[in-house]
Amino acid sequence: MVIPALTEFFKKLLSRFIKPDVLATSTVLDVDVENPSNYLGSQSLFIGFTAKQYISSSALTPRDVNKFYTDVMDFCVAAACYFQKKMPVHDPILKEADS
């Protein structure tokens, strides 16, 4: 129960910035989260409705918008790398608990 929940959470995180075809052809633990060719484009990156509204209605320069998307992508990659390395899917206690 715990490992499937962690895996599902990680898949949801990845779906915010990784291309769907990469997720469809790999297990979440095998996705190369540091490979930029696996990333969605800036306009497809999930940032939330309110953030998208703010960006489109504000007087931000294209450079500021680009920096924002770059920072969001950097955050997503860092979070995914950390989670991928620390995810306890091979923990024998959790495996036993899921049985």
C-alpha positions as CSV (number, residue, x, y, z in Angstrom):
1,M,0.0,0.0,0.0
2,V,2.8,2.4,0.8
3,I,5.1,1.7,-2.1
4,P,2.3,2.0,-4.7
5,A,1.2,5.3,-3.1
6,L,4.8,6.7,-3.3
7,T,5.1,5.5,-6.9
8,E,1.8,7.2,-7.8
9,F,2.8,10.4,-6.1
10,F,6.2,10.4,-8.0
11,K,4.4,9.7,-11.3
12,K,2.1,12.8,-10.7
13,L,5.2,14.9,-9.9
14,L,6.9,13.7,-13.1
15,S,3.8,14.3,-15.2
16,R,4.1,18.0,-14.5
17,F,7.3,18.4,-16.5
18,I,8.1,15.1,-18.2
19,K,6.7,14.2,-21.7
20,P,3.8,11.7,-21.5
21,D,5.5,9.4,-24.0
22,V,8.5,9.1,-21.7
23,L,6.3,8.2,-18.8
24,A,4.3,5.7,-20.9
25,T,7.4,3.8,-22.0
26,S,9.3,3.8,-18.6
27,T,8.7,2.9,-15.1
28,V,8.8,6.0,-12.9
29,L,12.0,4.9,-11.3
30,D,13.7,4.5,-14.6
31,V,12.9,7.9,-16.0
32,D,16.0,10.0,-16.6
33,V,14.8,13.2,-14.9
34,E,18.0,15.0,-15.7
35,N,17.7,14.5,-19.5
36,P,16.3,17.7,-21.0
37,S,15.0,15.8,-24.1
38,N,12.5,14.2,-21.7
39,Y,11.0,17.6,-20.6
40,L,7.9,19.3,-21.7
41,G,8.2,22.6,-23.4
42,S,7.8,25.8,-21.3
43,Q,4.3,26.4,-22.4
44,S,3.3,22.8,-21.5
45,L,4.9,22.9,-18.1
46,F,2.3,22.6,-15.4
47,I,2.4,25.7,-13.2
48,G,-1.2,26.0,-12.1
49,F,-4.1,28.0,-13.3
50,T,-3.5,31.1,-11.2
51,A,0.2,31.3,-12.2
52,K,-0.7,31.0,-15.9
53,Q,-3.3,33.7,-15.5
54,Y,-0.9,36.0,-13.7
55,I,1.8,35.6,-16.4
56,S,-0.6,36.2,-19.2
57,S,-2.2,39.3,-17.6
58,S,0.9,40.9,-16.2
59,A,3.5,43.2,-17.7
60,L,6.3,40.7,-17.3
61,T,8.9,40.9,-20.1
62,P,9.5,37.8,-22.2
63,R,12.8,37.5,-20.4
64,D,11.1,37.4,-17.0
65,V,8.6,34.8,-18.2
66,N,11.4,32.7,-19.6
67,K,13.4,32.9,-16.3
68,F,10.3,32.0,-14.3
69,Y,9.8,28.8,-16.4
70,T,13.4,28.0,-16.2
71,D,13.3,28.3,-12.4
72,V,10.1,26.2,-12.2
73,M,11.8,23.5,-14.3
74,D,15.0,23.6,-12.2
75,F,12.8,23.1,-9.1
76,C,10.9,20.2,-10.6
77,V,14.1,18.5,-11.7
78,A,15.7,19.0,-8.3
79,A,12.6,17.7,-6.4
80,A,12.3,14.7,-8.8
81,C,16.0,13.8,-8.5
82,Y,15.8,13.9,-4.7
83,F,12.6,11.9,-4.5
84,Q,14.0,9.3,-7.0
85,K,17.1,8.8,-5.0
86,K,15.4,8.7,-1.6
87,M,12.3,6.8,-2.5
88,P,12.3,3.7,-0.2
89,V,10.9,1.3,-2.8
90,H,13.5,-1.3,-2.0
91,D,13.1,-1.1,1.8
92,P,12.4,-4.6,3.1
93,I,10.1,-3.3,5.9
94,L,7.9,-1.4,3.5
95,K,7.8,-4.4,1.1
96,E,6.7,-6.6,3.9
97,A,4.1,-4.0,5.0
98,D,2.7,-4.0,1.5
99,S,2.3,-7.8,1.4
